[in-house]
Amino acid sequence: MKETPDVLQGTLALMVLKTLDVLGPQHGWGIARRIEQISGDILALNQGTLYPLLLKLEQEGAIESEWGASENNRRARFYRLTRAGRKLLEAETRDWEQTAAIIARFFEVKAEDLS
C-alpha cells in the first residue's frame, strides 16, 4: 500500500488555484485528478479534503462556481479562478518560492560554513 505524504497547510489551496489557472474551469473531481496526475500519483485527494477547501476559496472570492454538465453528462459544479484568485495565486507563489529557497539553504549548509 502506497503511503501518501501530508500536504502542508495552504499548499493544497495553492495547487487548486494553479490548476484552475492553467486548465481553466474544472469540476471538483477533475481538479483532484489533475493534482494527483501532476504529483505523479504521490498525492491522493478525497472529497472530504477537497470540497471544504473549494467552499472556503469560494467564500473568500478566490474562485467562483456554476453548475454544468461533466464529460459523462452528469450535473457537476465547475470552479473557475477570479481576478482576486489570480492575485492570491501570485502572492502565494511568491511566498512559496521564498520559503522553498530558505529551506534549500538548510540542506546546503555544512558545519564548517557555520564557524
CNS distance restraints for C-alpha pairs under 8 A (distance, minus, plus):
assign (resid   4 and name CA) (resid  42 and name CA) 5.94 0.50 0.50
assign (resid   4 and name CA) (resid  43 and name CA) 5.64 0.50 0.50
assign (resid   4 and name CA) (resid  44 and name CA) 6.70 0.50 0.50
assign (resid   5 and name CA) (resid  42 and name CA) 7.45 0.50 0.50
assign (resid   5 and name CA) (resid  43 and name CA) 6.75 0.50 0.50
assign (resid   7 and name CA) (resid  11 and name CA) 6.47 0.50 0.50
assign (resid   7 and name CA) (resid  12 and name CA) 6.65 0.50 0.50
assign (resid   8 and name CA) (resid  12 and name CA) 7.46 0.50 0.50
assign (resid  10 and name CA) (resid  14 and name CA) 6.48 0.50 0.50
assign (resid  11 and name CA) (resid  15 and name CA) 6.19 0.50 0.50
assign (resid  12 and name CA) (resid  16 and name CA) 6.15 0.50 0.50
assign (resid  13 and name CA) (resid  17 and name CA) 6.14 0.50 0.50
assign (resid  13 and name CA) (resid  53 and name CA) 7.00 0.50 0.50
assign (resid  13 and name CA) (resid  57 and name CA) 7.81 0.50 0.50
assign (resid  14 and name CA) (resid  18 and name CA) 6.05 0.50 0.50
assign (resid  14 and name CA) (resid  89 and name CA) 6.59 0.50 0.50
assign (resid  14 and name CA) (resid  92 and name CA) 6.80 0.50 0.50
assign (resid  14 and name CA) (resid  93 and name CA) 7.50 0.50 0.50
assign (resid  15 and name CA) (resid  19 and name CA) 6.00 0.50 0.50
assign (resid  15 and name CA) (resid  35 and name CA) 6.97 0.50 0.50
assign (resid  16 and name CA) (resid  20 and name CA) 6.28 0.50 0.50
assign (resid  16 and name CA) (resid  31 and name CA) 6.82 0.50 0.50
assign (resid  16 and name CA) (resid  35 and name CA) 7.61 0.50 0.50
assign (resid  17 and name CA) (resid  21 and name CA) 6.08 0.50 0.50
assign (resid  17 and name CA) (resid  81 and name CA) 6.83 0.50 0.50
assign (resid  17 and name CA) (resid  85 and name CA) 7.11 0.50 0.50
assign (resid  17 and name CA) (resid  86 and name CA) 7.79 0.50 0.50
assign (resid  17 and name CA) (resid  89 and name CA) 6.24 0.50 0.50
assign (resid  18 and name CA) (resid  22 and name CA) 6.13 0.50 0.50
assign (resid  18 and name CA) (resid  89 and name CA) 6.93 0.50 0.50
assign (resid  19 and name CA) (resid  23 and name CA) 5.86 0.50 0.50
assign (resid  19 and name CA) (resid  24 and name CA) 7.61 0.50 0.50
assign (resid  19 and name CA) (resid  31 and name CA) 6.82 0.50 0.50
assign (resid  19 and name CA) (resid  34 and name CA) 7.33 0.50 0.50
assign (resid  19 and name CA) (resid  35 and name CA) 7.28 0.50 0.50
assign (resid  20 and name CA) (resid  24 and name CA) 4.84 0.50 0.50
assign (resid  20 and name CA) (resid  25 and name CA) 6.02 0.50 0.50
assign (resid  20 and name CA) (resid  26 and name CA) 6.79 0.50 0.50
assign (resid  20 and name CA) (resid  31 and name CA) 7.67 0.50 0.50
assign (resid  20 and name CA) (resid  79 and name CA) 7.64 0.50 0.50
assign (resid  20 and name CA) (resid  80 and name CA) 6.08 0.50 0.50
assign (resid  20 and name CA) (resid  81 and name CA) 5.99 0.50 0.50
assign (resid  21 and name CA) (resid  81 and name CA) 6.42 0.50 0.50
assign (resid  21 and name CA) (resid  86 and name CA) 7.51 0.50 0.50
assign (resid  24 and name CA) (resid  80 and name CA) 6.32 0.50 0.50
assign (resid  24 and name CA) (resid  81 and name CA) 7.55 0.50 0.50
assign (resid  25 and name CA) (resid  78 and name CA) 5.94 0.50 0.50
assign (resid  25 and name CA) (resid  79 and name CA) 5.28 0.50 0.50
assign (resid  25 and name CA) (resid  80 and name CA) 4.48 0.50 0.50
assign (resid  25 and name CA) (resid  81 and name CA) 7.48 0.50 0.50
assign (resid  26 and name CA) (resid  30 and name CA) 5.81 0.50 0.50
assign (resid  26 and name CA) (resid  31 and name CA) 6.04 0.50 0.50
assign (resid  26 and name CA) (resid  78 and name CA) 5.08 0.50 0.50
assign (resid  26 and name CA) (resid  79 and name CA) 5.45 0.50 0.50
assign (resid  26 and name CA) (resid  80 and name CA) 6.85 0.50 0.50
assign (resid  27 and name CA) (resid  31 and name CA) 6.27 0.50 0.50
assign (resid  27 and name CA) (resid  70 and name CA) 7.55 0.50 0.50
assign (resid  27 and name CA) (resid  76 and name CA) 6.27 0.50 0.50
assign (resid  27 and name CA) (resid  77 and name CA) 5.51 0.50 0.50
assign (resid  27 and name CA) (resid  78 and name CA) 4.18 0.50 0.50
assign (resid  27 and name CA) (resid  79 and name CA) 5.91 0.50 0.50
assign (resid  28 and name CA) (resid  32 and name CA) 6.24 0.50 0.50
assign (resid  28 and name CA) (resid  50 and name CA) 7.44 0.50 0.50
assign (resid  28 and name CA) (resid  51 and name CA) 7.17 0.50 0.50
assign (resid  28 and name CA) (resid  77 and name CA) 7.21 0.50 0.50
assign (resid  28 and name CA) (resid  78 and name CA) 7.09 0.50 0.50
assign (resid  28 and name CA) (resid  79 and name CA) 7.47 0.50 0.50
assign (resid  29 and name CA) (resid  33 and name CA) 6.19 0.50 0.50
assign (resid  30 and name CA) (resid  34 and name CA) 6.12 0.50 0.50
assign (resid  31 and name CA) (resid  35 and name CA) 6.26 0.50 0.50
assign (resid  32 and name CA) (resid  36 and name CA) 6.22 0.50 0.50
assign (resid  32 and name CA) (resid  44 and name CA) 7.91 0.50 0.50
assign (resid  32 and name CA) (resid  45 and name CA) 5.91 0.50 0.50
assign (resid  32 and name CA) (resid  46 and name CA) 7.74 0.50 0.50
assign (resid  32 and name CA) (resid  50 and name CA) 7.38 0.50 0.50
assign (resid  33 and name CA) (resid  37 and name CA) 6.06 0.50 0.50
assign (resid  34 and name CA) (resid  38 and name CA) 6.02 0.50 0.50
assign (resid  35 and name CA) (resid  39 and name CA) 6.12 0.50 0.50
assign (resid  35 and name CA) (resid  43 and name CA) 7.48 0.50 0.50
assign (resid  36 and name CA) (resid  40 and name CA) 6.43 0.50 0.50
assign (resid  36 and name CA) (resid  41 and name CA) 4.82 0.50 0.50
assign (resid  36 and name CA) (resid  42 and name CA) 6.77 0.50 0.50
assign (resid  36 and name CA) (resid  43 and name CA) 5.34 0.50 0.50
assign (resid  36 and name CA) (resid  44 and name CA) 5.89 0.50 0.50
assign (resid  36 and name CA) (resid  45 and name CA) 7.25 0.50 0.50
assign (resid  37 and name CA) (resid  41 and name CA) 5.40 0.50 0.50
assign (resid  39 and name CA) (resid  43 and name CA) 6.01 0.50 0.50
assign (resid  45 and name CA) (resid  49 and name CA) 6.63 0.50 0.50
assign (resid  45 and name CA) (resid  50 and name CA) 6.69 0.50 0.50
assign (resid  46 and name CA) (resid  50 and name CA) 6.27 0.50 0.50
assign (resid  47 and name CA) (resid  51 and name CA) 5.60 0.50 0.50
assign (resid  48 and name CA) (resid  52 and name CA) 6.81 0.50 0.50
assign (resid  49 and name CA) (resid  53 and name CA) 6.72 0.50 0.50
assign (resid  50 and name CA) (resid  54 and name CA) 6.23 0.50 0.50
assign (resid  51 and name CA) (resid  55 and name CA) 6.15 0.50 0.50
assign (resid  52 and name CA) (resid  56 and name CA) 6.16 0.50 0.50
assign (resid  53 and name CA) (resid  57 and name CA) 6.12 0.50 0.50
assign (resid  54 and name CA) (resid  58 and name CA) 6.09 0.50 0.50
assign (resid  54 and name CA) (resid  63 and name CA) 7.87 0.50 0.50
assign (resid  55 and name CA) (resid  59 and name CA) 6.12 0.50 0.50
assign (resid  56 and name CA) (resid  60 and name CA) 6.19 0.50 0.50
assign (resid  57 and name CA) (resid  61 and name CA) 6.28 0.50 0.50
assign (resid  57 and name CA) (resid  62 and name CA) 5.30 0.50 0.50
assign (resid  57 and name CA) (resid  63 and name CA) 5.87 0.50 0.50
assign (resid  58 and name CA) (resid  62 and name CA) 5.80 0.50 0.50
assign (resid  58 and name CA) (resid  63 and name CA) 4.82 0.50 0.50
assign (resid  58 and name CA) (resid  64 and name CA) 5.64 0.50 0.50
assign (resid  58 and name CA) (resid  65 and name CA) 7.57 0.50 0.50
assign (resid  61 and name CA) (resid  82 and name CA) 7.09 0.50 0.50
assign (resid  61 and name CA) (resid  84 and name CA) 6.53 0.50 0.50
assign (resid  61 and name CA) (resid  85 and name CA) 6.90 0.50 0.50
assign (resid  62 and name CA) (resid  81 and name CA) 6.21 0.50 0.50
assign (resid  62 and name CA) (resid  82 and name CA) 5.51 0.50 0.50
assign (resid  62 and name CA) (resid  83 and name CA) 7.43 0.50 0.50
assign (resid  62 and name CA) (resid  84 and name CA) 5.34 0.50 0.50
assign (resid  62 and name CA) (resid  85 and name CA) 3.66 0.50 0.50
assign (resid  62 and name CA) (resid  86 and name CA) 7.44 0.50 0.50
assign (resid  62 and name CA) (resid  88 and name CA) 7.19 0.50 0.50
assign (resid  63 and name CA) (resid  79 and name CA) 6.35 0.50 0.50
assign (resid  63 and name CA) (resid  80 and name CA) 5.39 0.50 0.50
assign (resid  63 and name CA) (resid  81 and name CA) 4.52 0.50 0.50
assign (resid  63 and name CA) (resid  82 and name CA) 5.15 0.50 0.50
assign (resid  63 and name CA) (resid  85 and name CA) 6.02 0.50 0.50
assign (resid  64 and name CA) (resid  79 and name CA) 5.59 0.50 0.50
assign (resid  64 and name CA) (resid  80 and name CA) 5.42 0.50 0.50
assign (resid  64 and name CA) (resid  81 and name CA) 6.53 0.50 0.50
assign (resid  64 and name CA) (resid  82 and name CA) 6.54 0.50 0.50
assign (resid  65 and name CA) (resid  77 and name CA) 6.22 0.50 0.50
assign (resid  65 and name CA) (resid  78 and name CA) 5.30 0.50 0.50
assign (resid  65 and name CA) (resid  79 and name CA) 4.33 0.50 0.50
assign (resid  65 and name CA) (resid  80 and name CA) 6.25 0.50 0.50
assign (resid  66 and name CA) (resid  77 and name CA) 5.47 0.50 0.50
assign (resid  66 and name CA) (resid  78 and name CA) 5.43 0.50 0.50
assign (resid  66 and name CA) (resid  79 and name CA) 6.81 0.50 0.50
assign (resid  67 and name CA) (resid  75 and name CA) 6.77 0.50 0.50
assign (resid  67 and name CA) (resid  76 and name CA) 5.64 0.50 0.50
assign (resid  67 and name CA) (resid  77 and name CA) 4.40 0.50 0.50
assign (resid  67 and name CA) (resid  78 and name CA) 6.01 0.50 0.50
assign (resid  68 and name CA) (resid  75 and name CA) 5.73 0.50 0.50
assign (resid  68 and name CA) (resid  76 and name CA) 5.48 0.50 0.50
assign (resid  68 and name CA) (resid  77 and name CA) 6.15 0.50 0.50
assign (resid  68 and name CA) (resid  78 and name CA) 6.58 0.50 0.50
assign (resid  69 and name CA) (resid  73 and name CA) 5.05 0.50 0.50
assign (resid  69 and name CA) (resid  74 and name CA) 5.26 0.50 0.50
assign (resid  69 and name CA) (resid  75 and name CA) 4.76 0.50 0.50
assign (resid  69 and name CA) (resid  76 and name CA) 5.73 0.50 0.50
assign (resid  70 and name CA) (resid  74 and name CA) 5.21 0.50 0.50
assign (resid  70 and name CA) (resid  75 and name CA) 6.28 0.50 0.50
assign (resid  70 and name CA) (resid  76 and name CA) 5.88 0.50 0.50
assign (resid  81 and name CA) (resid  85 and name CA) 5.47 0.50 0.50
assign (resid  81 and name CA) (resid  86 and name CA) 6.60 0.50 0.50
assign (resid  82 and name CA) (resid  86 and name CA) 6.31 0.50 0.50
assign (resid  83 and name CA) (resid  87 and name CA) 6.48 0.50 0.50
assign (resid  84 and name CA) (resid  88 and name CA) 6.17 0.50 0.50
assign (resid  85 and name CA) (resid  89 and name CA) 5.99 0.50 0.50
assign (resid  86 and name CA) (resid  90 and name CA) 6.23 0.50 0.50
assign (resid  87 and name CA) (resid  91 and name CA) 6.29 0.50 0.50
assign (resid  88 and name CA) (resid  92 and name CA) 5.97 0.50 0.50
assign (resid  89 and name CA) (resid  93 and name CA) 5.89 0.50 0.50
assign (resid  90 and name CA) (resid  94 and name CA) 6.31 0.50 0.50
assign (resid  91 and name CA) (resid  95 and name CA) 6.28 0.50 0.50
assign (resid  92 and name CA) (resid  96 and name CA) 6.00 0.50 0.50
assign (resid  93 and name CA) (resid  97 and name CA) 6.08 0.50 0.50
assign (resid  94 and name CA) (resid  98 and name CA) 6.22 0.50 0.50
assign (resid  95 and name CA) (resid  99 and name CA) 6.18 0.50 0.50
assign (resid  96 and name CA) (resid 100 and name CA) 6.04 0.50 0.50
assign (resid  97 and name CA) (resid 101 and name CA) 6.15 0.50 0.50
assign (resid  98 and name CA) (resid 102 and name CA) 6.31 0.50 0.50
assign (resid  99 and name CA) (resid 103 and name CA) 6.26 0.50 0.50
assign (resid 100 and name CA) (resid 104 and name CA) 6.05 0.50 0.50
assign (resid 101 and name CA) (resid 105 and name CA) 6.44 0.50 0.50
assign (resid 102 and name CA) (resid 106 and name CA) 6.95 0.50 0.50
assign (resid 103 and name CA) (resid 107 and name CA) 6.80 0.50 0.50
assign (resid 104 and name CA) (resid 108 and name CA) 6.44 0.50 0.50
assign (resid 105 and name CA) (resid 109 and name CA) 6.22 0.50 0.50
assign (resid 109 and name CA) (resid 113 and name CA) 6.40 0.50 0.50
assign (resid 109 and name CA) (resid 114 and name CA) 7.95 0.50 0.50
assign (resid 110 and name CA) (resid 114 and name CA) 7.13 0.50 0.50
assign (resid 111 and name CA) (resid 115 and name CA) 7.09 0.50 0.50
